[in-house]
């Protein structure tokens, strides 16, 4: 919804997390004229794209709450050198907080009888770096956790449902001062994060407005009811494309429509769907086989696609 107020507002905003969603949030907030503080507990930015080699000795099942967070990136992507950490504590008051910590740091562990007394090795797949030690093993997934956030019960995590959140982004009682980026799963991440970040930035600047508290709560309850009626368990609340691949793309376009963000090009949609269907059908080999030459030709003609020549190559 576009605001009738033309005067732009500048806010002091804290973004928690410097992964892909946090970085794009900081960028879009600054574009709107906001002052941004970006907080990251790791030694560098990048989130899940920051490769950490030595992780197994930390906590194989992720049960210890205060160990440093590491990414899920595999071997040979990128290595960084650690930086000296400061022991200083600083208190600051912000007009708004954007939570962009993702959901790939806190392991989701099953409840299995005898798990605490099992003598053999137990390890979460978050520790994965190379395949050899993990062949023929069973793996667990991730869950949502916000130990740094005290909302007095206005936002809770119940069986991996973070709520109540309007459009997976705003808790109605605290919006738009508190927002979340990157909560949904099974979406096309980067364009989704970008459109979400633009929406938050424009809401904080006063260019757009949210529905009333009553309307947002009604929408949330209707969404929950539709998921329950479809037989989707609570812990899959934020899985957008749970059973239908095309929902990935529809949801990205829906968020883009909130802020006039360009819809995903048709060639990109077909490329994504082709990759998703191929990965579902050929999980072990899909990375090494593809048939998308025609789509790539169309992509090269897109104004949003830049092809590097040999003279531009970083190698």
Secondary structure, 3 states (H helix, E strand, C coil): CECCCCCCCCCEEEEECCCHHHHHHHHHHHHCCCEEEEECCCCCCCHHHCCCCCCCCCCCCCCCCCCCCCCCCCCCCCCCCCCCCCCCCCCCCCCEEEECCCCCCEEECCCCCCHHHCCCCCCCHHHCCCCHHHCCCCCCEEECCCCCCCCCCCCEEECCEEECCECCCECCCCCCCEEECCCCECCCHHHHHHHHHHHHHHHHHCCECCCCHHHHHHHHHHHHHHHHHCCCCHHHCCECCCCCCCHHHHHHHHHHHHHCCCCCCHHHHHHHHHHHHHHHHCCCCHHHCCCCHHHHHHHHCCCCCCCCCHHHCCC
